[in-house]
Amino acid sequence: MSCMWKEFKMSKVKFITFSDVHISDINPTARLGDYKKDILNKLKQIGAAGKKLGVNFYVFGGDLYHIKAPIRNTHNLNTLLMETFKDYGAPIYATEGNHDLRGSYENFDEQPLKVLYTSGTLEQIREKELNINGINLLLRSNGFSEEPIINIPTIDHDVKVYDVSICSLHIFSTPKGGNLFKAKLFSYDEISKCGDDVFVLGHYHIDQGIQTLNNNGFNQYFINLGSVGRGTTSEDNITRDPKIGYVEIEKDDTGKISIKAQAIKLKVKPASEIFDLAEKKSEQEKQEATAAFVEQLQNGMEETVTGTGTVENELEKLNLEKEITDTVNHYLTEADLAIKDLVK
């Protein structure tokens, strides 16, 4: 009796994700050394990883640039980006972030990112169909808006014609959602209603990892690894290792699709080498002094309100740094003018 073995052939697609590069010709105030050079080094690492893994394409989640004003991003910066990206060896599909725009798309033709689109260095995602190794893909993205919104059509999995749909969104998002100051944080449950299989999420710089959500029997993957760039001395930036995402999609002879996603750390210098930690300490002390001032001012308000003192007198008593008192006096003056305008 002979055994018959059927060998299943697997088709495969591989891609890398990254977001929030925030490159600039100008060093952020918190950074030491050459910030632009450090960012370019990380971009080169991404291209090297893609070549080593043999990826078919890259998906970029927005905020390539840090400074919105086109005049402050040099031609040399764009030349360096073009040279770096053209060495990736595979297409880079991109969406825009808020730092790649000046408020809206009205002036987008003037933005440096449009130059990279026009040159073919990056390709803008809106809705693009790909067939790679027999796997049908849909790539799509949401144009950035200062008002939190997801305005792409919902994919119906009962009638979908793609093996895998990949959606890139530049919005604040976390697994549970909520609010970040005045901004809305989209939850993965809200985003999942778009119906895509893989979400590449940018805008929120804090690493949320890679998570899977089961939605009515099929898995959706959320790649939300935070910012490639580290321009401020926030605690997250000091302790975080920037990461990129790596995704493998496989399809067997039966048409069954499997998706695997993992994070890859980039090699970066220690925080002590790239950040002015003394300046960070100074900023913390100023913040603490300001908080102490506010508390003391609140405690002294009753006397001020009853007419036995003034805010200016309270400021003098606290013996704070001139920078702090000048700032407070400025805002008090602005508030006084605003109140007078209201009662006119």
Secondary structure, 3 states (H helix, E strand, C coil): CCCCCCCCCCEEEEEEEECCCCECCCCCCCECCCHHHHHHHHHHHHHHHHHHHCCCEEEECCCCECCCCHHHCCHHHHHHHHHHHCCCCCCEEECCCHHHCCCCCCCHHHCHHHHHHHHCCCEECCEEEEEECCEEEEEEECCCCCCCCCCCCCCCCCCCCCCEEEEEEEECEECCCEEECCEEEEEHHHHHCCCCCEEEEEECCCCCEEEEEEECCEEEEEEECCCCCCCCCCHHHHHCCCEEEEEEEEECCCCCEEEEEEEEECCCCCHHHHECHHHHHHHHHHHHHHHHHHHHHHHHHHHHHCCCCCHHHHHHHHCCCHHHHHHHHHHHHHHHHHHHHHHC
